[in-house]
């Protein structure tokens, strides 16, 4: 496969890319198996901690096998694996997490909490050190854990290959070890509703692949639907005092935001997926209530029966797969919990504070375009820098007036979001030369 023009740019814009060095040879340093790392993130706004809870192993590694020692986006957390003998970096990945969002709430100022977190990494052939680093909203490291992994450790739990959740492929473009593998899980579907779940999973894939760049790069993806059954039908809606027993215990009103649908039971998700090839996650909730959530390199969780399912699942996948920011904003307030400080350039590629606009989409703006770009001229100008994004009316800018990352009624991702998504697809599937 020939690299697209995006692949070199994808490395150039990475907030934490490494300087040129010899590429890591996957087959030399890794086994063809997955090491699942379960952590506990705990603390409150003034002090945090990362603890290792357990390690699991399963056959097959389904993540990238090149560009191993770098990340395409900084995220709000990173894992770095180094060879214990040489100190060489052999793998890195970036992510965001619900715990890091919670740290920005008022509750976190006074109350300590603990939340589950899981990351998959390739199993090293030799002893390796793994460092987990979490960042705050100013992109500063706030806590870190380093622990050693010995691939011969008898306490690494080994998955039994005869215990695999029923699943079927919605789209299989090729060998899972060569493609981007997206698992779609059932939440709030009983055993009797699994046929309905498979229909909803197919609709989710159809929606995602109807948007560029996914539709143009569909041959790089596999989508597998995983029939994870629940005792109850539907999901929990706390404001109605309606609590369900479901596969992943998801619920609305996360952080008291009625439409924010998430789960903290991360280990349950990965337990269900043991033995199934996956890198990225979409969880479909069996309810017609409006809402959802998408967390970078964690999961998309959205409702499958709501009339807006089609645009919402794609919007949330833009968050979880592509690390895109929300482009909408609230007219009645200037900021939202100081999530995006105006003196810091956000790591997400589709919003900017103009602190480092060169690293964003400045190259896509036609000469002579006014900055800020007047909304009244948006239809004529197209890509510009429109004030209002990432929940703030002032000081943060979006690439176009309307995009899939702003509302549910715009047809597609804007050119900036599309380019950012294509860069990440290239990063996962094409080796940098």
N, C-alpha and C positions, 0 to 999 in steps of 0.2 A: 504494500500500500504506500503510495507516494504521500509525503507530508503536504498538508495544505499550507497556505501562506500564514495561517494562524499559529502554527506550532512554535515558530521562533518568537512570535510576539507573546505567546503564553508564558514563556520563561522570562522574557524581559519585564513583564508587568508584575511578576510574582513579588510580593512584598518581602519574602524571605528566601529568594532563590540563592543558591550557593554560587560562588565563583567557579570558573571553569575547572574541572577536574576529571580524572578518568572515570568513565561510567562504571557503575556497580554492575557486575556480572551476576544476575540472579542465580543461575545454576551453580555458581561457584560458592556463594555464601548462604543460600537458602535451600531448604527442602521444599518439595512440592506438597506443602500442608499449611494449614491455617492455625495460628496461635491466637486464641481469643483471650483478651485481657479484661477482666472485670474489676472495676474500681469503685470506690466510694468517694464522692466529693462532699466535703462537709465544711461547716463554719457559718460565719455571717459576714456582714459588710466589712468589718475591720480585721478579720483574720480567717483564712481558709486553709484547708488541708486536703491532701490527696492520699488515699490508702489503697493498697492492693488487696482485693478481696479473694480472687481466685484466678486460675489459668486453666484453659481448656485447649485441647488439640483435636483437629479433625482433618481427614484426608483432603488434599487438593487446596491450592491457593488460587483464588479467583480475582485478585486485584491486579494492579499493573505489574509488569515484569521489567519495566524500563523507567527512566526518569525517577529512579528509586530514592535518590538522596536529596530530593527537592520537593517543594510544594507549589501548586499554581496560585494559591491564595493563602493569606496568613491565617484567617480564621480567628476564633477566640480561644483556641487551644491547639497545642501541637504535641505530637509524639515523635521522638527522635531515638532511633536504635543505632547503637555503635558496637563494633566488634570489641569484645572485652580485652582481647590480646593486643590489638593494634590501635584502638581508639578511633578507627575510621568510621565515618557515618555510612551506614548501609541501607537505612530506610527512614523516611519521614512521611508523616501525614498530618493534615490540619483538619480542624473540626470546630463546631460550636456546640453548646450544651445548655439544657434547660436550667441547670444550676447557675450558670454564669448569667443567664437572664434574670433569675430570681435575685441574685446579688444586687440588682439595681432597683429592687422594690423597697418600699418603706418597711415591710416586715423584716427584711434582712438587716436593718439597722439595730434591731433589738433582740431578734430571735435566731438561734442557730438551727440549721437544718442539715440533713444528710440525704444525698440522692445517688442513685445508681448511675453508672456510666460503663459503657463497653466499647472497646476498639479492637478491630481485627488487624493483625499484622502477619507477614509471612514468618514461618518458623525458621529460625537461624540454624545452620548446621553446627555452629560452635557457640560457646557461651557469649552472650551479648548483654549490654546494659541498655535499659529502656528508661528514657526520661520523659515524664509528662509535665508539660508547662501550661499553666492557665494564665490568660491575660484579662485585664480589666477593660473598661470602656475607653480608656485612653491608650490602648494597645501596649500597656506596660505589664510585664510579668508580675503576678501576685503570689503564686505559689508553685512549688515544683516537687516532684518525687522522682528519684532514680532507684531502680531496682534491677537485679540481675535475672536473666533468663538462662537456665541450663536446659537445653533440649532433651537431656536424658533424665530430668527430674521426674521421679516416680509419682509425685503429687500433682503433676499436670494431668487433669482429668481427660481421658481419651474417649471420644465419641464412638458409640457402637453403630456401625453402618447399617444394622438391621432395624434401627429405630429412627425412621425418617417420616416426617409429617407428609401426608398425601399432598401432591402438587401436580400442576400441569402447566406447560408452556403456552403462553398467549402468543409470543413471538420468539422464535429461536433462529437467530441469524448465523450461528456457528458455534464452535467450541467455546464453552464458558470461560476457558482459560485465555481466550483471545478477544473476548467481547466484554462490554460493560454489562454486568449482570444486575438487573433490578428485580427484587422480590416484592410482590404485592401480597399483603397479608390480610386475613379476614378478622375484623374486630366487631363483636356483637352479632355474629351470624351463628345460629345453632347448626347442628349437624343437618337438620332438615332443610336449612336455607343455603346450603353450599352451592347448589346449582345457580341460585340467584347471585351469590358472591362471584362466581366465575363470569357471569354476564356483566356484573359491575366492573370486574377487573379488566375485561376486554374493552369496556367503554373508557376506562382510565387510560389504557394504552392507546386507544384510538385518539383520545384527546391530546395526549402528550405528543404523539407522532403527527398530529395535524399542524403543529407549530414548527416554524423554522427556528433553529437549525436542526431540530430533532428529525423532522420529516426528510431532510436532505441527507441525514447521516444515520438513518434507521438501521442500516446494515451493520452498524457497530454495536447494536444493543441486543440483549436477550431480556425478555420479560417473563418471569415465572410466577404464577398465582399459587399461593400456599394456603391450603384449607385449614386454618387454625380455628377450631370450633370454640364456641362460648356456651356456657350454661343458659344464659339469658339472651333474648333478642333485643338489640338496641344497645345504647351506651348511656352512661350516667350523666344526668343533667342536674347538678347540685341546686340550682336556684328553684327547681321544682321539687326538691327533696326526692328525686328519682334516681336511686342508686341500683346499678346492675352488676351481676357477676359475669364478667367477660374475660376473654383471653388475656388482655393486656391492661385491664382496669383503667382504661382511659376515661377522661371526663372533661366536660366543658368547664368554664369559669376558672381556668388556670390563672393564677394571680388576680382573681376576681374580675377578669375580663370575660364577659358572658360568652363571646364567640370563640375564645381561644381554647382549642381542643388538643390536649396532649396526654401523654402517659409518662409516669415516672418508673414504671415496671420494666426497665430496659432488659434485665436479665431474662425475663419471660419471652421477650421478642426473640432474642438470640437462641434461647433453648429450643423454640419451635423451629428455627431455621437450621439447626445442626444437621449437617450432611447434605444441604441443598446449596448449590452455587449462588452466591449473592455478594454484592458490594454495596448497593444502595437500596433503600427501603421506602415503600409506599404502603401505608396502612389505611384500609378503607373501613369507615365506621358505618354500621347499618342503621342509619337514622336519617330523617328528613330535616333535622335541625340544621340551621346554617352555621358553618364555622370550620375551623381547621387550624393547622399549624405546620410550619416547615422549618427544620433546624439543620444547618449545613453539616453534611456528612453524618447526620444522625438518622432522621426520618422525616417523611411527609405523613401527616395524619389528617384525613379529611372525610367529610360525610358523603356517602354514595347515593343517597336518595333525594337530596336537595335539588331543586331545579337548576341551581348554579354549579352543580358538581363539575360539569365540563370545564369551565374556566378556572374554578378554584383549585382543582387537582393539579392543573398545569402551573398555576401561580405558585402553589406551595412546593411543587417540584423544582421550580426556579430557585427557591430558597435552599432546599435540601440538597439538590444535586449541584446547582450552579453557584451557590453562595451569593445570590442576588439580594439586594436590599428592597424593602418596601419603598415605593415611590410616592405613596399617598401621604397626606399631611392633614392636620386638624386646624381648621380656621380659628378655633377658640383658644389655642395655646401655641406658644412659640417653640417649646421643647417638650419632650416626653422623658421624664426621669433622667435628663442629661445623657441619654443613650449615645448621642453623637455630639461630642464636644466640638465647637466650631473652630478650635485651633488645632485640631487633629484631622488628618486626611483619613476617611474611612477605608477599611480594607476591601469592602465590597466595590465592584467595578462599575456599578451603574448609578452611584451617587457621589457627590464631591462637595467639599467645603472650600474648594479653590486653593487649599494649602499646597497641593501637589497635583494640579489639574493636568500637567504634562503626562502623568502616569495613567490618566483615565481616557477620555474620548476627545481631547482637544484636537487630535489629528483628524477627526471625522467632521469637524465644523468648517463650513465654507468660509473663506476669507471675507472679512467685512461683516460677519454676523455679530450683532451687538451682544455683549455679555454684561449683565444678565440679558437673556433673550425675552422680549415681550411676548406674553401669552397670546396677545391679539394677533401676532404675526406667525403663530406656530404652524398653521396650515401651510403657509407659504414657505417658511424657512426649513421646517423639519428638525434636524438635529441641531441643538443649541445648548444653552445652559439656563434652564427655567427654574426660578427660585420657588422653593417649596418641595420637600422630599423627606423621606425618613422621619415622618411624624412632625416635622418642623416647618413652619411657614417662612422662616427667615434663616438665611445663612447656609442652607443646604440646597443643592441644585440637582435636578434630574435632566436626562438627555433630551426628552421630548415631552410634549404636554401630556399625552396619554399613551400608556403601554400596558401590556398584560400585568406588569408588576405594580401598576397603579390602580387599575379597576378591572371589573369583570366584564366590561362591555366593549373593550378594545379588542380587535380581532387577533392581534399577534404580539409577540415581543418586539420592542423597538430595535433599530439597527445596532445600538450599543449593547443591549442585553443579548441579542443574537450572536454578536461577535464574541462576547465574553463566554457564552455557553459553548460556542464552537471551539474556542481555545481550550476549554477544559476537556471537551470530548477528544480533541487532538492529544492533549497531554496524557490522557489515560490510554490511548490506543496507538500512538505513534512514537517511536523512539527518536529522541533528539539526536541529530548528527553533528 
